[in-house]
Amino acid sequence: MEKRPYRVVQWATGKVGAVAIRHFVENPAFDLVGVFVTDPAKVGKDAGELVEMEPIGVIATDDVEAILATGADCVHFAPARPDLDMVCRLLRAGMNVVSPLGPFYRTERSAAACDAIAEACREGGTSFHGSGIHPGFAGDILPLTLTRIMERVDHIHIYEVVDQLANPSNYIEIMGFGRDCEDLLANPSRSADAPYFFAESMALVAEALGTRVEKLTTKLEVAAADEDIVYAHGVVKAGTVAGQHYEWTGWANGRAFISYHFFWRMGTTGMTPQWDCGPTGYRVLIEGNPPMELRMPEPETLRGGTRYISLWTAMAGVNTIPAVCDGEPGILTHRELGLLQTRGQVRTPSGQAQAAEGER
C-alpha cells in the first residue's frame, strides 16, 4: 500500500526556503500544510506567490501557534539564523525537524545544543536532522561514500569554490571583500567560531572511520584585486581584498587528516595571487590507496535563476524528510540515516507535464 504524503511546513522563505516550497508542491510525496515567514510584508500572501508559482492555497503566517496547529509531520527549518529554542519547541510539539543550520554532529562545542535537542525529541517522540550542503553533504557523507572503495585513507581535502561576482549576494562587504589585505589577515571577517561549526562534519567523518579529531588548525590567505572590480552594489578597489582562502584542518593520530578549503573570489581572474583552485562548486580529493577525486561543478542553468548553492542546500535536507519522519526518535546524523530511500524524485518535470496536457 502506498504511503500517504508527508505533511510538511516550510519555515522561512529565503532562497533555500523557496526551493523547498517549489519541491513540496511538485513532489507528490509531500503535502505542504504551512509556511512560516519572518517578513511582515509576506504575511497573508499565498505561498505560491512568494516563490513565483501559481497560488497553492497555503497562506504564509508569522503565527507560531498556527504552525503548531497544522500537526505537520516535519518542519524544514531554514531561517537566516539558528534558533535553538524554536527548534526544541517544534520537536516537543510532536513535529520532526530538518534544518540546514545544524547542529550536525555532537562535539565538545555542540554538546549543549545537542543535549537540548535530544531532550526535546524525547519529550515529543520526534527526530531531528542537521542537513546542509557544507557543513553537511559535501564535507561528510560525500567523502565517506568515496572511502567505501578505498584500502587506506591518508588525508581528505574538501574544496568549496565560490565566485561572488557571478553569484552576487548581499554579504560581499560583510565577508570582507574590498578591505585592506593586511587588515583582513589580522582581523578576519569570518567568525572565530566558524571553524568549530564545520568541525562537526570533520568529527563525523573521523569517528565513522574509526579515529577522532585531536585538534583544529586554521590558516588564511588573501588575493588583491589587480584593478577595480565593479559589482552590483559597489566596487572592490585595486589593491584591496578580491579573494580569500580559508583552510581549516582537523588532525588525527598526530597528522593532518581532513582539510576544508574555502576559496571565495570576486571573479576568476584579475587578482594576485591567481589560485589554481578549480571551477565554482565542490571538490573532494582523498589521498590514500587508491587516491580518489570527485567534482561537483556549478550547473550552467537552473530554473528561474536559482543559485546552485540554494538548490543543493535545500535538497540536502528535503530529501531526508521521509527517513527522518520514519526514523527512531532522537538526533539522526548521516551515520544513523545511512543510505537514504528518497521519494518522488523520479517524476515528469512540471514543464513537460503541462506541455503534454496541452497536446491532448
C-alpha positions in Angstrom: 0.0 0.0 0.0 1.4 3.4 -1.0 2.2 5.7 1.9 0.3 8.9 2.4 2.2 12.1 1.6 4.4 13.6 4.4 2.7 16.7 5.8 5.4 19.4 5.9 5.9 23.0 6.9 8.4 25.3 5.4 9.9 27.7 8.0 11.3 30.8 6.3 11.1 31.6 2.6 14.5 32.9 1.6 16.4 31.3 -1.3 16.7 27.9 0.4 13.1 28.0 1.6 11.8 29.0 -1.9 13.4 25.9 -3.4 11.9 23.7 -0.8 8.4 25.1 -1.3 8.5 24.5 -5.1 9.7 21.0 -4.5 7.0 20.3 -1.9 4.3 21.5 -4.3 5.6 19.5 -7.3 6.5 16.2 -5.5 3.5 14.0 -4.7 5.4 12.5 -1.7 4.8 15.8 0.2 1.8 17.8 1.3 2.7 21.4 2.1 0.4 22.4 5.0 2.1 25.5 6.4 4.6 28.3 5.6 6.2 30.5 8.3 7.6 33.9 7.4 9.6 36.5 9.3 8.9 39.4 7.0 5.7 41.2 7.8 5.2 42.1 4.1 4.8 38.4 3.3 2.2 37.6 6.0 -1.2 36.7 4.4 0.2 36.0 1.0 -0.2 32.8 -0.8 3.0 30.8 -0.6 2.9 30.2 -4.4 3.1 33.9 -5.0 6.1 34.1 -2.7 8.1 31.7 -4.9 6.8 32.8 -8.3 4.3 30.0 -8.7 0.5 29.9 -9.2 -1.5 30.1 -5.9 -1.4 26.9 -4.0 -3.8 27.6 -1.2 -1.3 27.8 1.6 -1.2 31.2 3.3 2.0 32.5 4.8 1.9 33.3 8.5 4.1 34.6 11.3 1.9 32.9 14.0 3.8 30.1 15.6 0.6 28.7 17.1 -0.9 28.4 13.7 2.1 26.4 12.6 1.8 24.1 15.6 -1.9 23.6 14.9 -1.1 22.1 11.4 0.1 18.9 13.1 2.7 18.6 10.4 5.0 15.5 10.2 8.1 17.6 9.7 9.3 21.2 9.6 12.0 22.2 7.2 13.6 24.9 9.4 15.7 27.3 7.3 15.7 30.8 8.7 18.7 33.2 8.4 20.0 32.4 11.9 19.8 29.4 14.2 17.0 29.4 16.8 17.6 26.5 19.2 14.6 27.4 21.4 12.2 27.3 18.5 13.6 24.0 17.2 13.1 22.5 20.6 9.6 23.9 20.8 8.6 22.3 17.5 10.2 19.0 18.5 8.3 18.9 21.8 5.1 19.7 20.0 5.4 16.4 18.0 7.0 17.7 14.8 10.1 16.3 13.4 12.7 18.9 12.3 15.2 19.0 9.5 17.5 22.1 9.4 20.4 23.2 7.2 21.6 25.2 10.2 22.6 22.2 12.3 23.8 21.1 14.7 25.2 18.3 12.5 27.1 16.1 15.0 28.0 16.1 18.6 31.3 17.7 19.5 32.5 19.4 22.7 31.3 22.7 21.4 27.9 21.5 20.1 27.2 19.2 23.1 24.9 21.7 24.9 22.7 22.2 21.8 22.6 18.5 21.1 21.6 17.7 24.6 18.7 20.2 24.4 17.6 18.8 21.1 17.8 15.2 22.3 15.7 16.1 25.4 13.1 17.8 23.2 13.0 14.8 20.9 12.4 12.5 23.9 9.5 14.7 25.1 7.9 14.9 21.7 8.7 11.5 20.4 10.3 13.2 17.4 13.5 13.2 15.4 16.0 15.9 14.3 18.5 16.0 11.5 21.1 18.7 10.7 21.3 18.8 6.9 23.1 21.4 4.7 25.5 21.2 1.8 28.6 22.2 3.8 28.7 21.6 6.7 26.8 18.5 5.7 26.7 16.7 2.4 30.0 17.9 0.7 32.0 17.7 3.9 30.9 14.4 5.4 28.6 12.0 3.7 30.2 12.5 0.2 33.8 11.8 1.3 32.6 8.9 3.4 30.8 7.4 0.4 34.1 7.6 -1.6 36.1 5.9 1.2 34.0 2.8 0.8 36.1 1.6 -2.1 39.5 2.6 -0.7 42.0 0.4 1.1 43.7 3.3 3.1 42.7 6.9 3.8 45.6 9.3 4.5 44.2 12.9 4.0 40.8 14.1 3.0 40.5 17.5 1.2 37.2 19.3 0.6 37.2 22.4 -1.7 34.4 24.9 -1.7 34.9 27.5 -4.6 32.5 30.4 -4.9 32.7 33.2 -7.5 31.0 36.0 -5.6 31.0 38.1 -8.8 29.0 35.6 -10.8 26.8 34.6 -7.8 26.3 38.0 -6.1 24.9 38.2 -2.5 24.1 40.9 0.0 27.1 39.9 2.1 30.0 40.8 -0.1 31.1 43.7 2.1 30.4 41.8 5.3 32.6 39.0 4.1 35.5 41.4 3.8 35.8 42.0 0.1 37.2 45.4 -0.5 39.0 45.6 2.8 42.7 46.3 3.2 44.5 43.0 2.8 46.7 43.2 5.9 43.7 44.3 8.0 41.6 41.3 6.9 44.5 38.9 7.6 44.8 40.4 11.1 41.0 40.6 11.7 39.2 38.0 9.5 35.6 38.7 8.6 34.5 35.1 9.3 33.6 34.4 12.9 36.3 32.8 15.1 33.7 30.2 15.9 33.1 29.2 12.2 35.8 26.5 12.1 34.3 24.7 15.0 30.9 24.7 13.3 32.4 22.9 10.3 34.4 20.7 12.7 31.2 18.9 13.4 31.4 17.4 9.9 35.1 16.6 10.5 34.3 14.8 13.7 31.5 12.7 11.9 33.9 11.6 9.2 36.8 10.9 11.6 34.7 8.8 14.0 32.9 7.0 11.2 36.4 5.9 10.0 37.5 4.8 13.5 39.6 7.8 14.6 38.9 11.2 16.2 39.9 14.8 15.6 42.5 15.8 18.2 43.0 19.4 17.3 41.9 22.0 14.7 44.2 24.5 13.0 43.3 27.4 10.8 45.0 29.4 8.0 44.0 32.4 5.9 45.5 33.9 2.8 44.1 36.7 0.6 44.4 37.8 -3.0 44.4 41.5 -4.0 42.5 43.0 -6.9 44.8 44.0 -9.8 42.3 46.7 -10.8 38.9 48.0 -9.7 36.2 45.2 -9.7 32.7 46.6 -10.2 29.8 44.5 -8.8 26.1 45.1 -8.3 26.3 47.1 -5.1 29.7 48.7 -5.3 33.4 48.5 -6.2 36.3 46.4 -4.9 39.2 48.8 -5.3 42.5 47.8 -6.8 44.9 46.5 -4.1 42.1 45.5 -1.7 40.8 42.0 -1.0 39.4 40.3 -4.0 39.9 36.7 -3.0 40.0 34.7 0.3 41.3 31.2 1.0 40.4 29.8 4.4 41.9 26.5 5.3 40.8 24.6 8.4 42.4 21.2 9.2 41.4 18.5 11.7 44.3 16.5 13.0 44.1 12.8 13.9 46.9 10.5 15.1 49.3 13.4 15.1 48.9 14.4 11.5 46.7 16.4 9.2 43.7 14.2 8.4 40.8 16.3 7.0 41.1 19.8 5.5 38.4 22.1 4.4 39.5 24.7 1.8 37.2 27.7 1.1 38.1 29.8 -2.0 35.9 32.9 -2.2 36.7 35.1 -5.2 35.4 38.2 -6.9 35.6 36.7 -10.4 38.1 34.1 -11.7 40.8 36.4 -12.9 42.2 39.9 -12.1 43.8 39.2 -8.7 47.1 38.3 -7.3 47.9 35.6 -6.4 45.9 33.7 -9.0 44.9 30.5 -7.3 44.5 27.2 -9.2 41.5 26.1 -7.2 39.3 24.8 -10.0 35.8 25.9 -11.1 32.9 27.1 -8.9 31.4 24.2 -6.9 32.7 21.5 -4.7 35.6 19.0 -5.0 36.6 16.1 -2.8 40.2 14.9 -3.1 41.3 12.0 -0.9 45.0 11.0 -0.6 45.4 7.3 0.1 45.1 4.0 -1.8 43.7 4.3 -4.3 43.6 8.1 -4.4 40.1 9.4 -5.1 38.7 12.6 -6.6 35.1 13.8 -7.3 33.9 17.2 -8.6 30.5 18.9 -8.2 30.8 21.9 -10.6 28.2 24.6 -10.6 25.4 23.8 -13.1 25.2 26.0 -16.1 21.5 26.6 -15.9 18.9 26.3 -13.2 15.2 27.0 -13.2 14.2 30.6 -12.5 17.8 31.8 -11.9 18.0 29.7 -8.7 21.6 29.7 -7.3 23.1 26.2 -7.3 24.1 26.5 -3.7 20.5 27.3 -2.7 19.1 24.3 -4.6 21.8 21.9 -3.2 21.3 23.2 0.4 17.6 22.8 0.2 17.5 19.4 -1.3 20.2 18.0 1.1 17.6 18.5 3.8 14.3 18.0 1.9 15.3 14.6 0.6 16.0 13.3 4.2 12.5 14.1 5.4 10.9 10.7 4.8 13.7 8.9 6.6 13.7 11.3 9.5 9.9 11.0 9.9 10.1 7.2 9.8 13.2 7.0 12.0 13.6 6.4 15.7 13.1 9.4 18.0 16.3 11.4 18.7 19.1 13.1 16.7 19.7 11.4 13.4 23.0 12.1 11.7 24.2 10.7 8.5 25.6 7.7 10.4 22.1 6.8 11.6 20.3 7.6 8.4 22.7 5.6 6.2 21.8 5.2 2.6 18.6 7.1 2.0 15.5 5.9 0.2 14.1 9.2 -1.2 10.6 9.6 -2.5 9.1 11.4 -5.5 12.4 12.3 -7.3 11.6 10.3 -10.4 8.6 12.1 -11.9 7.6 14.0 -15.1 9.1 17.5 -15.0 6.4 20.1 -14.4 7.0 21.8 -17.7 6.8 18.6 -19.7 3.6 17.6 -17.9 1.9 20.9 -18.8 3.0 20.5 -22.4 1.6 17.0 -22.6 -1.8 18.3 -21.2 -1.8 21.0 -24.0 -1.4 18.3 -26.7 -4.4 16.3 -25.6 
